[in-house]
Amino acid sequence: MSGIHLVRIQEIQHLSKTGEVLWSNKDLKNILHLEGEEFILKALFNGGNDPNTFIPDEYYFGLDNRFSLDAEHNMDSLVNEPTTAGYTRQSLSSTNGFTVIEVTEDVLRAQSIILTFEAIGSSWGPVSNLFMTDQPDDSGFLICSVATGSTFTVDDGESVTMRMTFGLRDCT
C-alpha cells in the first residue's frame, strides 16, 4: 500500500487455548482513510469548534474481513465484523493507553498497550483486518485500517494479541 503510514502493528499473534502461537506477523503498516485524515485535522485544528471531531476519551479497535483496503472506506465499508462469541471492539484510553517512546534518534512514536481479542463459547471470523475508530459503534470516523497478513478464524478459547505504534512521520 502506498501513502503515509501513521500506524504500524509491531506484532500480531493468534494464540491457541494453551498459549501456543498458531501464527504471527509483524511490522504491518496501515492505510490512513480520508475520513481519518479529516478527523485528525479537525481534532487538531478545529477542536472545540466542531462537535463531531474532538479527541475522544477512548479509541476503538476492531476486526473485519474486507477483501482490500481503500483510502475512501468509511464505517459502512466494514465487512463481517464479528458480533458473537465474546468478540468486542477493544478500547484504548486516549490519555493512558499509549506511551510515547523514542524509536530512533529524533523519531518519536506512541506505543499502545497490548490489545487482546478473545473467542468465548464458540468461534468468530474469518477476519483479516484491524481498524481504528473514535466511537464504539458505527457512528464514528474510520481512521485507519491494517491488513493483518492472514485471514483467520478464532476458535473458542483462542485469542489474538497485538501491539501498535503511532507516529506523525511515516511509520517505518
C-alpha atoms as one frame of an Amber mdcrd trajectory, in Angstrom:
protein
   0.000   0.000   0.000   1.280   3.413  -0.859   0.744   6.599   1.089   1.509
   7.714   4.608   1.586   5.015   7.272   0.898   6.531  10.680   0.141   3.230
  12.410   2.178   0.059  12.473   1.250  -3.232  14.073   4.523  -4.132  15.748
   3.417  -7.718  16.235   0.192  -9.688  15.973  -0.224 -13.246  17.249  -3.035
 -15.793  17.055  -2.771 -17.920  20.201  -4.267 -21.319  21.000  -6.089 -22.107
  24.265  -2.747 -23.183  25.729  -0.874 -20.075  24.557   0.833 -21.754  21.591
   1.421 -19.333  18.716  -0.712 -20.515  15.780   0.590 -17.749  13.515   2.195
 -14.351  13.896   3.204 -11.389  11.802   4.960  -8.081  12.468   5.751  -4.666
  11.033   2.388  -4.255   9.283   1.602  -0.758   8.011  -1.794   0.894   7.832
  -3.785   2.799   5.285  -4.997   6.182   6.540  -8.586   6.660   5.400  -9.698
  10.041   4.041 -12.181  10.449   6.872  -9.380   9.520   9.277  -7.311  12.322
   7.843 -10.346  14.615   8.198 -10.806  13.509  11.825  -7.142  14.143  12.707
  -7.014  17.568  11.046 -10.329  18.710  12.549  -9.410  17.404  16.029  -6.051
  19.192  15.888  -7.146  22.448  14.304 -10.899  22.837  14.965 -11.008  21.136
  18.379 -13.899  22.621  20.314 -15.367  24.350  17.255 -16.655  21.115  15.684
 -18.857  18.933  17.930 -18.243  15.884  15.703 -14.443  15.940  15.910 -12.712
  16.065  19.248 -10.118  13.931  20.922 -12.243  11.137  22.441 -11.671   9.573
  25.849 -11.225   6.211  24.097 -10.202   4.953  20.676 -11.726   1.684  19.473
 -10.105  -1.118  17.520 -11.990  -3.851  15.720 -11.516  -6.659  13.228 -13.271
  -7.206   9.926 -12.876  -9.087   6.642 -12.718  -6.551   3.806 -11.076  -8.068
   0.733  -8.916  -4.981   0.197  -8.383  -1.657   1.927  -9.002   1.702   0.280
  -8.452   5.284   1.430 -12.104   6.062   0.647 -13.508   3.432   3.055 -15.720
   4.540   5.947 -17.549   2.691   8.732 -20.154   1.488   6.217 -17.338  -0.287
   4.324 -16.622  -2.783   7.121 -17.309  -6.401   6.154 -18.250  -9.150   8.602
 -17.056  -7.624  11.843 -17.770 -10.394  14.387 -20.738  -9.912  16.715 -20.770
 -13.117  18.791 -18.617 -15.431  20.915 -17.181 -12.739  23.175 -15.869 -10.514
  20.391 -15.921  -6.817  21.248 -14.096  -3.829  19.882 -11.148  -3.132  22.125
 -10.759   0.338  23.568  -7.586   2.226  24.390  -7.652   5.347  26.521  -6.514
   8.468  24.712  -4.815   9.589  27.938  -3.133   6.419  29.239  -3.424   3.672
  26.599  -0.211   4.795  24.915   3.361   5.585  25.926   5.473   7.993  23.898
   8.813   6.365  23.126  11.858   7.316  21.078  12.278   4.664  18.369  15.434
   6.112  16.872  17.161   9.437  17.192  14.625  12.229  16.612  11.763   9.822
  15.817   9.001   9.526  18.414   6.127   7.030  18.478   3.157   6.466  20.712
   3.209   2.750  21.585  -0.043   1.068  22.601  -0.561  -1.390  25.377  -1.231
  -4.927  24.127  -4.766  -5.414  22.757  -6.413  -8.818  23.093  -9.407 -10.156
  21.173 -10.817 -13.446  22.533 -13.366 -16.032  21.417 -15.616 -17.293  24.220
 -18.083 -20.161  23.838 -17.688 -20.578  20.085 -15.643 -19.163  17.221 -15.748
 -15.918  15.264 -14.265 -14.864  11.948 -12.884 -15.101   9.409 -11.227 -11.697
   9.715  -8.209 -10.189   8.005  -8.026  -6.504   9.025  -7.686  -4.343  12.100
  -9.429  -0.953  12.056  -9.370   2.111  14.311 -12.332   4.394  15.007 -13.250
   7.090  17.501 -16.603   5.581  18.555 -17.710   2.205  19.998 -20.454   1.925
  17.369 -20.591   2.632  13.646 -21.298   6.363  14.107 -17.650   7.397  14.181
 -14.828   8.042  11.759 -12.949   5.105  10.237  -9.487   6.480  10.948  -7.205
   3.763   9.595  -7.021   0.052   8.826  -4.234  -2.518   8.710  -4.307  -5.818
   6.819  -3.096  -8.496   9.246  -1.344 -10.514   6.551  -3.536 -13.546   7.229
  -7.228 -14.406   7.143  -8.089 -16.232  10.346 -10.904 -17.596  12.490 -10.569
 -17.523  16.275 -11.973 -20.644  17.937 -13.373 -20.928  21.459 -10.621 -20.185
  23.984  -8.202 -18.752  21.408  -7.094 -15.126  21.247  -5.408 -12.584  19.020
  -2.991 -10.126  20.610  -1.243  -7.133  19.110   0.769  -4.049  19.952   0.850
  -0.971  17.717   2.860   2.195  17.302   1.567   5.537  16.058   3.645   8.346
  14.614   3.434  11.651  12.790   6.065  10.647  10.258   5.850   7.633   8.018
   5.862   4.710  10.456   8.807   2.740   9.084
